[in-house]
Amino acid sequence: MTMLVARFRALVGALAFLALAIGAQPAGAQQPTSVNPQASAVQEQQLLQELDRISGRCTLPDQKACTIEQPAGRDWRHFHEVTLRWIGGIAIVGILAVLIVFYLWRGMVRIESGRSGRTIVRFNAFERFVHWMTATCFIILAVSGLNISFGKPLLLPVVGPEAFTAWSQWAKYAHNYLSFPFTLGVILIFLMWLAGNIPNRVDVAWFKRGGGIVGHDHPPAHRFNGGQKMIYWIVVLGGAAVALSGYVLMFPFYGTDIQSMQAAQIVHGIVAMLFVAAMIAHIYIGTIGMEGAFEAMGEGTVDLNWAKEHHSLWLEQEQARTAPHQSRQPAATPAE
Ligand code: HEM
């Protein structure tokens, strides 16, 4: 009998212990999750990721707001705060370093035969207006965009939170509103200069001979040489990519979900950084890199000897085209 009572007590004790153990499990473990943590097939990484999710039920009409934190969001944040900064830093500091070294080695590309004192029209007033409108918008878009990527680590510690907030707000307005004239400018550039920017065999020969910038050669070129055609396509294709991805960001969730928004930001950020680097190289050639180049877009005319050295085929064509009318309207006029 004593034996029976002892066994009964042991059984009751074991059951009580079991009940206690089940009751002591954390509340979260009883919640249904998309991953069964007990399943043998569950990968450790998947488990970690799913449990890192903070989401719930809410009464907001936009159900996306019920997910506060999720693994893909952290990946995106890492891209925005680390990867993109590296890409931008390497591209922009890299191109500046290359240009400084190149300038110290090569110096300014001079008009080797000297100035002739006679000029020829290169860009008309409309072309120059479109160029400067697009360029001004681009520079403001670039500075205000780079503020989103680099402002927090680089500018905020220097100017303090109040100034940084005010500046960032204005920069954001500028970024949004100047996107429209910038897009218009890219479309006009595409239409206006398309005919002169179709790649051909002259460009291949031009590149093979170093484009006249490496060394002192003067390979023939039409109105736009191989290097300028590259810049043209970077502007047209890069401009289209930043504009399309930019409008997706500006009008969020119009036919897009969170994944495509994140993809748009990745495309926008990477293309923008490479675009800025390419435009720094373009600005270099148009200013301190080459004598006589800036005036083409400044006043609209270039020296005849500049045209002869850098765009000989274009000069021949222009002179042939205007020759019969020269007595009425000369293509080349003496520089004042
Ligand atoms: C049609 C033209 C453009 C539109 C509609 C546009 C729109 C936008 C929008 C809505 C954002 C997100 C802003 C935010 O997070 O608050 C953004 C970010 C940004 N934009 Fe643009 N943008 C355009 C052109 C450009 C250009 C030309 C550049 C530079 C060359 C540029 C550089 C940037 C950069 C660097 C960022 C920050 C990316 C990041 O850190 O994630 N954008 N843009």
Boltz pocket constraint, residues with backbone or C-beta under 6 A from the ligand:
constraints:
  - pocket:
      binder: B
      contacts: [[A, 80], [A, 84], [A, 137], [A, 138], [A, 141], [A, 142], [A, 144], [A, 145], [A, 146], [A, 148], [A, 149], [A, 150], [A, 172], [A, 175], [A, 176], [A, 178], [A, 179], [A, 180], [A, 182], [A, 183], [A, 239], [A, 242], [A, 243], [A, 244], [A, 245], [A, 246], [A, 247], [A, 249], [A, 250], [A, 265], [A, 268], [A, 269], [A, 271], [A, 272], [A, 273], [A, 275], [A, 276]]
      max_distance: 6.0
